[in-house]
Amino acid sequence: MSDPLLKLLQTALFGPEKRHRLSLREYMDLNIDRMRAIIGSGLMTNDMWLGQSRQSEFRLMLERAAYIGAWDYSLIACIVDHFIAGDAFFAHGSQHQIAKYHKEICQLQAVYGFGCTEIASGSDVGNLQTTITHDPHNHCLILNSPTAQSCKFWIGNTLHAAVVVMVLGRLIVKGVDEGLHWFRVRIREEENGPLLPGVRITTCDPKGGIHANQVAGIRFCKMKLPMDALMQRYARFSAQGDFSSDIPPKERSKSAMQTFIQERLFLIAAARGGASMCVYLTYRFGSHRLLKDNEGSQPLLTKALFRQRLYVEQLKVLALEMLERAVLSRLEGSWHQAASRTELHILAAIVKSVGTWLGLEVMRACRELCGSQGFHHRNQIVTLCIDHEISSTFAGDNNVLCCQVAKAAISRPRFACENIAQRIESLIVDQCRSTGGFSHRQAVALTYARALDLIIDEGERHPLVSSETLRDIVHVFSSKLYQWGLTAAGDELERNACEDQLRVMNNLLKPPPELVSAPIDSADYVKCFTKPLYDNEPDFSNRNTIRNPYRAYAWLREHQPVYWCEHLQAWFLTRYRDVIAAQADSRRFSSNRMQQLIDARVPENKRTHLTEFIKLASRWMYSQDGAVHKASRQLLGNAFTPRSIESLRKIIQDITDRELSRLHGQTDLKTALFDRIPALILASLYGLEDDEALKLRRWTRDIVMFLGGSQDADQGPDQALEGVKEMYAFFAELIEQRRRQPRDDLVSRVLESGRNSAASLDEVLAQIVFILVAGYTTSADQLCLGLLHLLKHPQQLEALLADPTLIGSFIEEMLRFDPAGSLSHRVLMEDVTIDNVTMKKGDLVYLIRASANRDPEQFPAPDKFDIHRARNEHLTFGKGEHFCMGTSLFRLEAEIVFISLLKRFPDLHLIARRPATWCNSNLQFRGLKTLPVDLGTGV
């Protein structure tokens, strides 16, 4: 492993499977973390660009770009977006500006976005409409997007992370358009922070291969900028506000575009890396895939038809490598010669357009050559193909670039007609000059001819392959240039596509082994893909496992009752005896786990703004142990005495009857009934109006879904933090009202308990908020799950209808069979060993109550839903000092709701054509999105 980047790609941060199991936002955040690891360590940085202090490493940086292009194109897109913003800064900033922000850019202390393209202008950068107007009275600049057409779009890294955007716009001074200039525009004070005044951002989703790049659309609304936002190498304002520039007005657009030259080489490097990976994997697939014929089983690679198709794609990848080398050498040799800059622009246009087109051709062909295996994302090929689709328009539309090449070729004839490519170029130029213009077909052909000339020259000057192979490479271009005399050598190509030649080519093109994660690289790839059918070890990153985890729990109880879950960074305890013992052992299994939960679920650089959430949630009773926990329970004691709970019976009955009276026909009971009743009951408990309680539902769901490890981007830490803040503000005001005017409700009772115990108002507030967080979502989900399983077991339903005294055992069975709150967390205060497995101090442990509830050592026929079950000591409400205080309230609520529902609608049933839908993004909190039922005629 010679390259440190390859070593970095083997670390956990770069796990190749992560992208397939993360939400889009998590994947975006992961890309920023990976980008920071690469740039921050100096493996790729703007200092390595030509003209910078480490320019001798530019070639090495492009090779690393090829590695990342084969690894994850979204990542190289993020890196390049930062790089081109940085290059715009270094190419146009003054020495003072560069010294001030050098570390910020080159060590990625701040993420940069590149604000060049506008949504209406696209590649027509010369007609940008964004304006930056000098305001001499306030000694500032005013950045504005005057029309919808002028909004900056497809701006990478900016949706959440970017702190700075390098903006290209028209400088207006005293009403005069001074042309295009670059400006350093700060859009946030900190990464992932709020936008500064004058900036509006929208997502550009859905999008293609750069879906994990935080691509955004940006509008600037008369945003005030400091004067030093202007890049000042060539342009400046005097102290008196007078503008001057070292570049004539007609040359300013050309100067502004300098950064695109080097940027475009990253695109061919990434395409080469991706294409090399695809042809390598296709070769490996052909070596492993066996076909039966009269001679027995033979590898697909022995078949001439397969080899002939693959050989052409191998030749294209070699052409990519030679084209990149040829242009790279010319850039290195001429970068500091100002007179060569126009020619370098043309070379960059050629290498970018032909390079990305050829690369995509290779990837698409390889995807087909591997059949369905080429379409499987774990085999990398289709993922690379989809990801690289953006490359034909990234950093300039390929067709527009071809037109630039054609204009240059017609205006500056340059060849001696020494090879077929030069002869074709000469022929097309003569045709174009005779007609006074060129067609799109001619522009593309001129670009391919020029590329082929570079490849031939590179092959002759620095032989990478034999002259015969170089001749085959030339003939690969016949499909693009046949009209101008490049004939196809079909018979010769087919003869040359022998096994020995393909082997030689594969050895030339194969990527470093550290980049290869596709199962088809290995001869036992069939076993890899069929592993889930023969091996039941669970995958808790899979939504199907989360949707129904009970088979996975059964496997763990039998095979790995103490199990480390890599995805959730936690230990699982799944047996009844282990779970109940841990719940009773607060000395070793601490409930003060909020920090560890955040650490396991949120990347390190995203945790800073969650300090407040951790502080607030750590005061909740369920995050406390010992004397502190006991004191918090005593605060709530008066509100949850048997007498207090029983006093709610009539209130719960009235609420239930009122809600049931609204129902008829076919309806979704989840939203129409079960989401409402617990909220309305809690409203009564808190002394709130109904509409206030229903408003609180969103806050509680956002919080518990995040705490449970939701895979959905809209149930992450930001939403949870917002929910906590809003709830605390709401209840702080309510507490103040009750202090002034006490009432017979939970808040007043807790305040009274607080005065008796000298508890602080913060402690009172914390427990009042916690009761709502803990009580709403799980109650609503548990009622819904209970009815679903009852309706799925019609004999059990008939028994309950015939004998309502079974309601108690039915409630206990629904709590055991499928608890809405399926687990709790603990943090180890010391090393703990169970079954010869040692869990370390500080580790997070999941006590899987849902698994313990189906442990056959504790429950006969545990997977059977049986409302007659006599001995039902389930763990759904916990045990020991953390036994749920709301148990009696929920049991009363469930008793009233189910008796009333079945009495009013005795023939209700599920609708076969409208099955219930699940929330399947969260392992801890199980619930339904919908529960459609037919209520029947009712009573």
FENKA-V340359 format. One line per field, one symbol per residue. phi: phi as a letter, one per 30 degrees, with the letter a starting at -180 (. if undefined). A space follows every 50 residues. Layout:
BEGIN
phi = ???
END
This chain:
BEGIN
phi = .dcddddddcddeceddeddbcdedddeddddddeddddddidbaddcdd jcdcddcdddddddddeddddadeddddddeddddddedddbdddddddd cededdchdbdcccccdcdcdhddddcdcecbcdcddchacccbcdbddc ddbicdicebcecbbdccaddcbhicdcidbcbccdcbdbeiddddejcb bbdcddbcdcdccddbcbccchddbddddddcdcbacdedjdcbbdceed cddddddeddddedddddddddddddeddddddddddcdcbcbdcjcbde dddddddddddddddddddedddddddedddddbedceddddddeddddd ddddddddededddddeddchdddcddddiddddddddedddbdijdedd ddddddeddddbebcchdbeddddedddddddddciabcddddddddddd dddddddddddbecbddddddddedddddcbddcjdddcedddddddcdd dddeddddcddedddcbdeddcdcdddddceddcbcedbdcddddddbdd ddddddedcbdcbccddchadccbdedddddddccddccdddcddddddd cbeedcdedcedddddddddedcbbhddddddddeceddbdedddddded ddddddddddddcaicacddddbddceedddddddcicdedddddddddd deddddddidcdddbcddddddddddddddddddddddddbebdbddddd ddddddciddddddeeddddededcddddddddddededdddbedddddd ddbdddeddddddddddaddcdabcbcdcadbcbhicccdejddbccddd dedcdddcbdhddcdbdcedcbcdcecibidcedddedddddededdddd ddddbdcdadcedbddccdccbddccacdbbdbcdidic
END
